[in-house]
Amino acid sequence: MNLDEKIVIDKKSGKITVTGSDRAGVYDIGTPEAFAVISDAWIRSGWDTKYVYSFTWLGRPIIQLPEDMIRMQEVIYTVKPDMLIETGVAHGGSLIFYASLFHAMGRGRVVGLDIEIRPHNRKAIESHELFDYITLIQGDSASPEVAGEVEKLVRPGEVVMVSLDSNHSKEHVLAELSAYAPLVSVGSYVVVMDGIMEHLAGAPRTEDDWTWNNPRQASVEFVSMNPDFEIVEPEFRFNEGVVTKRVTYWPSAYLKRIR
Ligand SMILES: C[S@@+](CC[C@H](N)C(=O)[O-])C[C@H]1O[C@@H](n2cnc3c(N)ncnc32)[C@H](O)[C@@H]1O
């Protein structure tokens, strides 16, 4: 995040003026450039206000930006995985979200891993209407024991997708990538969440090392050493507007297995 950037929005003229950054200039508010600048400010305000801690999916808290979940839905509907492995369960909202997609699609199931599944969360997830689509595993997602347990759940020939949303340190995400990326099918993805940490360093509730110690840096390092994967931006499945970039907590998140 460039803390020196300043933005003035003039609603009457429909212009925004940006100073103090490499995108300094005057932009019409209806341009993708203006939308990107305003979205970055909105992301920052959303971080400070804890906006992402205000949603549920079918009754369970889901700690995500709604756009990220809509885009994830687009990818899941395109890939049609038989199994989605997600690290980081928390209240279970994202597991229920994926389960609801698999229910609607008539295929797929989700395995959720968490180092601590609190009893009240476990109870709510296990008693949910969609629990038939969910397997819960408690343990450190980077441990060989947990990875081995997950591997046993994958049936031969299944299309596998992975999403990483647990401990967001670079080291942990790299360990998760080396444990779970090999399970991902060609054409499918590992989705590495919350790379936004890199851009939030300097805001409240952040650490100075977030500039390098974050999931995005783990993704970049992983693909530089693993030619089977590349970071891609999944195409929008529908777009009649001029915005072509995601407003997201997950920059550089989609690691596609290409061979
Ligand atoms: C951001 S929350 C997950 C949010 C959830 N995916 C959602 O969308 O609502 C992160 C979770 O990761 C878990 N976690 C932290 N370190 C972990 C580790 N080493 N292994 C597995 N889970 C871990 C935490 O207990 C916490 O529940």
The ligand as a Gaussian input file, in Angstrom:
#p B3LYP/6-31G(d) Opt

LIG

0 1
 C       -9.270000     -16.953000       7.991000
 S       -9.831000     -18.291000       8.958000
 C      -10.655000     -19.287000       7.768000
 C      -11.876000     -18.628000       7.213000
 C      -12.786000     -19.519000       6.407000
 N      -12.109000     -20.177000       5.317000
 C      -13.907000     -18.668000       5.846000
 O      -13.896000     -18.332000       4.656000
 O      -14.816000     -18.332000       6.601000
 C       -8.335000     -19.127000       9.301000
 C       -8.443000     -20.457000      10.047000
 O       -7.190000     -21.129000       9.873000
 C       -6.948000     -21.905000      11.013000
 N       -5.509000     -22.221000      11.102000
 C       -4.493000     -21.441000      11.546000
 N       -3.334000     -22.095000      11.494000
 C       -3.594000     -23.322000      10.972000
 C       -2.791000     -24.447000      10.670000
 N       -1.477000     -24.454000      10.905000
 N       -3.404000     -25.544000      10.148000
 C       -4.748000     -25.545000       9.918000
 N       -5.546000     -24.499000      10.191000
 C       -4.990000     -23.407000      10.725000
 C       -7.477000     -21.062000      12.161000
 O       -7.791000     -21.898000      13.271000
 C       -8.688000     -20.371000      11.540000
 O       -9.882000     -21.064000      11.866000

